[in-house]
Structures are given as structure tokens and as C-alpha cells.
Amino acid sequence: MDLLEKVKESLTQVIDTETGMDVMRMKLVRDLRVDEHGDIELTFRPSSVLCPLGFQLGINIKEAVLNVPGVKSVQVHVDGFIHAEQLKKILEEMD
């Protein structure tokens, strides 16, 4: 299994508690890219602009990817969320 597949598998463990579905199945993670050095880039788009779980899901997504062996860094872009800038700052501080 390559690193991209491992990252996708890890993200299936991040569950939206309101729906009981994982973030990959809900298509909340988009533009997932992995380079040869283990640097990951993705876009997180919550299910709604006012998603009450937006912060927690964003944090859980970054943690899930960081915990995959071989991952060196994770950059999470946040799109379509009223608190996108605040969430980006929190996610950047997690490095």
C-alpha cells in the first residue's frame, strides 16, 4: 500500500458524529496530494458554512494524516467554512 492509500485509509477513521459517516465518504476532503518526500496537502470543506463540527473535524483530519507512518508534513486548506481563517491558524500551530 502506497502512502496515498495509507492516508486515505486513515481518513476513513475520521467520523462526522452528526452523520456517523467518515470524511472521505462524505467528500469533505478534496484535492489530496502526496509528494515523494511525504508532504501532504489537502482541502477540507465542511458539509456546511456553519458546520458546528468544523473545528473538530479539521483537527481530527490533520491528526489522522500526521499519524500515518511516512508522513512528514500536512497542509490543510479550509474552504467553505465561516471560520476558515481561525481554523487555518489552529491547524498551522499543530505542526
N, C-alpha and C positions, 0 to 999 in steps of 0.2 A: 504494500500500500504506500503510495507516494504521499508527500507532505500535504498536498492539497486535499487528498481524500481523508487524511487523518484530521485535518482542520474541519472539514465538513462533518465528519463523524462526531467530533467533539461538540460542534454547534447543535447537533440534533439533541444534545442533552440539556440545552438551554430552553426551558419551558415557559411559555406565557401562562401564568397561573389563572388568568381570566378565561382563556380558551382551552387550556390543557394541551395545546399543540406546541411543537418546537418551532424555533425561529426560522429554521430552514424550510419547513413545510409551509409556514405562513408567508414565506418570501420576504421576511423582514431584513435579511442580509442579502445585499446585492454587490455586484462588481467585485467579487472575491478574487484577489490576485496574490500569488505566491511567487517570490523570486528565488533564484538559486542559492541565495545566502540565508534564506529562512525569514525574510522580511515579508510581512503580511499587510495587505491593505484591503479594506472593505468599506462598504457603505451600509449603515444601519438606518432603516426608515421605519419608525414605529407605525403601528396599524392606524393611528390617528394623530392629528396635530396636537391634541390634548391628552395623549395616551398617559394614563395615570401610572403605568409601569415603565415609562420611557427611560428614566434614570436607571432603575434596577436592571432592566433588560440590557441596556448599553454596557453597564458594568459587568454583568454576567457574561455577555458576549466576549468582551475583551479578556476577562479572566479565563474563559474556556479556551480561547485561542492561545493565550500565553502559556497555558498548562500543557500544550502539545509538545512532546519532545521534538527538538529540531527548530522550533520557532525562536527567532532572535528578537523580533520586534513586531508590534502590531499598531497600525494606524487605522483608527476608526473615524470615518466621516459620518456626520449625522445630518440627515435630510428629512424635511417634512415634519419637524417637531418644534413646537413653540419655544422650547427651552434648549434648542440645539447648541447655542454658544456656551451656555452653562455646562451642559453635558460634555461638550468637547474639552473644556478646561479640566473637568474631573477626570476624564479618560486620559488626557495628556499627563496628568500628575501620577497616574498609575505606573508609568514606565520605571 
